[in-house]
Amino acid sequence: MANSTTRRGLLKGGLAVSAGLAGTKAMAAGDPAITEVQDWAQSLGEGVDARPYGSPSGFEAHVKRRNVEWLTADPVSSVNFTPLHELDGIITPNGLCFERHHAGIAEVDPGLHRLMINGLVDTPLVFTMSDLMRFPRENRVYFLECAANTGMEWRGAQLNGCQFTHGMIHNVMYTGVPLRYVLEEAGVKTAGKWILPEGADASAMTRSIPLEKALDDCLLAFKMNGEALRPEQGYPLRLVVPGWEGNMWVKWLRRIEVGDQPWHHREETSKYTDLLADGQARRFTWEMDAKSVITNPSPQAPILHGPGPTVLTGVAWSGRGSIPRVDVTIDGGMNWHQARMSGPSFDKSMHRFYYEFDWDGSPLLLQSRAHDSTGYVQPTKTQLREVRGVNSIYHNNAIQTWAIDEKGRAENVEVS
Amino acid sequence: MANSTTRRGLLKGGLAVSAGLAGTKAMAAGDPAITEVQDWAQSLGEGVDARPYGSPSGFEAHVKRRNVEWLTADPVSSVNFTPLHELDGIITPNGLCFERHHAGIAEVDPGLHRLMINGLVDTPLVFTMSDLMRFPRENRVYFLECAANTGMEWRGAQLNGCQFTHGMIHNVMYTGVPLRYVLEEAGVKTAGKWILPEGADASAMTRSIPLEKALDDCLLAFKMNGEALRPEQGYPLRLVVPGWEGNMWVKWLRRIEVGDQPWHHREETSKYTDLLADGQARRFTWEMDAKSVITNPSPQAPILHGPGPTVLTGVAWSGRGSIPRVDVTIDGGMNWHQARMSGPSFDKSMHRFYYEFDWDGSPLLLQSRAHDSTGYVQPTKTQLREVRGVNSIYHNNAIQTWAIDEKGRAENVEVS
């Protein structure tokens, strides 16, 4: 199996394709895709006035967010999942970013939207969207991961597809105003140590966030990937809390209260706490631990081309920094190979890795293991369960295994 | 006017907003947006099953690509323009990337699409899309600019809006296979010095590209911003020619011929050559020179908030490298200020700049001037015309001026 981390390795991979493609070349002579002139080569397509805002090809209609009907009682307080197995690079397109709502998608009129800053501040303030546009802006790429991502896997392999096991994540370039500027504008009183962001939708989502984090890297974001936030992502304004669990990134943000202690609201007590084996619960587990998953091959994306040169790819991220290294195994951990990273590396952003190998057609056990810039290494399921038990829903960042059979089909399996 | 390049400058800008927002705070008591409970705060929105592929808020319907009807005889061989004044950051969302077609949008079936490599190669090859997925991939962010971008401005200020003067550009993260790997697979003969990529649409677009460039940084791209290419951007396969004029980035790429000399086809003789004042034409002017434009304020995005703290922003790029610096003037060049850059800096990618200032309500003349990593500085219109005359359509990278009147309205104007 060719190691993919060197240029020589890449060329070796390329040459290997040559052998595999001998059949393709021979096929060309009788290939109707070559011998026949296709419609699109002999007739005019739509003009530039046809799609003022574009959409994907009809051949990509299968690439979509999906929900799991049995997961929640109702679709307005539910989640859908990013199709990670259909994506590449590190940017999640806006139309495919996973959603989690508590009262459905609020359709907010930006002209009537306000952001209030109140509580322990010198001057309570109310901002229109136009007011916020007068503060300096920053552009940064961050992943947003739901704390419950991979939550179904605590007790064993459950869902057959990385879209469902790991798809409560997206990675986007945000444009926004550092929250610090707005808090400084209001003037936080000495006693102020926490903030409580609140959403404008009917669920009025709230979470307690330490002031230190609020003044560090949080953004009041109004654009994602260059354009306005999407309604399902909090249009016209959402809080960005880099590296921390997605539930804290309050959408349709209408108010930030400054207080002297946390509020212990529903979403940080009965929810978003981690029940351990001894009945105690961890709380305020905000940071997302380093994690990775192989997106291809995977249960929704089997190997269709048969033995020979094969590209394995996946994504990795950490709430504590960047991902300098990902290891990959195709034999269930007997041999590990350092994956090739390609694409930008930012703190608290998704990273893309590849491992090219020559598949001999035998069954495989695929795993990936992320290392983050703090030195932390993604644990096995066994290691994680030893520390946390299996009662929790949240913060499962264990190594994921896909079993590949001799036909290239992939399945979610448990290995020790 | 506050210089924006230091932290102190930012805070100064922030404090300045305070004064400007005193009115906002006072307004809050009687503001119906505060005193009335909005519909979205008291009723459930759509569920997660409503939008398998999302779209922008209805309040953003004005954010769209636009064409200029008089510019071309027909919309199937025409162009539409990216709404730069509505975007921020550096990523252009896929639905808003400008388009240029010569026979309309080809709707290609990826299962029937083939890429042929022929001409001066050891082994002519034909690849399916699935074959190409077996080569190692790279992820890189590049701008694509039409050589005719700003082409209407050679003889004077024409179009009122940066969407129309500068909107034939987009900036996207591509995933693709380095063209080098596929050429190495076929084996380029010693005599091979040029390639001719060819499109599968009815226009069968072709351009001659030196082999040196083909082996350097060109990509066979199949994804943009994480998802499949859009039909109007060449789905399922386009050539990416970093830093070079957009016409060479052949869409719906079906064939690459290797030859020993350029082909001198239509798009590199009667088109995409630069007629000088003496009647001679420059040819093979592939690289896009360093350029910038202020996107806000601009004719389509006037200052609506009146005097006080104001955010000026824009984009800059160079086909030769990165943009370490952009200068901004608000008084027609009497005083220049170094702009604040925010967001990733990649070679041959768009960069975002900002300049925050305290507008006193008097008329302004706004200009930006890009410096690229080779030391090249964006020229004035006068400087450019001295060298190139005014006969050309292509490669106008001159400094753009917007005049702002006392009401905040912006206009495209000529200054010496």
Interface residues (C-beta under 8 A of the other chain):
Chain A: S4 L10 L11 G13 G14 L15 V17 S18 G20 L21 T24 K25 M27 A28 D31 P32 A33 I34 Q38 W40 A41 Q42 S43 L44 G45 E46 G47 V48 D49 A50 R51 P52 Y53 G54 S55 P56 S57 G58 F59 E60 V63 K64 R65 R66 N67 D74 P75 V76 S78 V79 N80 E86 L87 D88 G89 I90 I91 T92 P93 N94 G95 L96 C97 E99 R100 H101 A103 G104 I105 A106 E107 V108 D109 P110 G111 L112 H113 R114 M116 T123 P124 L125 V126 F127 T128 S130 D131 M133 R134 F135 P136 R137 E138 N139 R140 V141 M173 Y174 T175 Y181 E184 E185 A200 D201 A202 A204 K223 N225 G226 E227 A228 R230 P231 E232 Y235 P236 W252 L304 H305 G308 P309 T310 V311 T313 R340 S342 G343 P344 F346 R352 Y354 E356
Chain B: S4 L10 L11 G13 G14 L15 V17 S18 G20 L21 T24 K25 M27 A28 D31 P32 A33 I34 Q38 W40 A41 Q42 S43 L44 G45 E46 G47 V48 D49 A50 R51 P52 Y53 G54 S55 P56 S57 G58 F59 E60 V63 K64 R65 R66 N67 D74 P75 V76 S78 V79 N80 E86 L87 D88 G89 I90 I91 T92 P93 N94 G95 L96 C97 E99 R100 H101 A103 G104 I105 A106 E107 V108 D109 P110 G111 L112 H113 R114 M116 T123 P124 L125 V126 F127 T128 S130 D131 M133 R134 F135 P136 R137 E138 N139 R140 V141 M173 Y174 T175 Y181 E184 E185 A200 D201 A202 A204 K223 N225 G226 E227 A228 R230 P231 E232 Y235 P236 W252 L304 H305 G308 P309 T310 V311 T313 R340 S342 G343 P344 F346 R352 Y354 E356
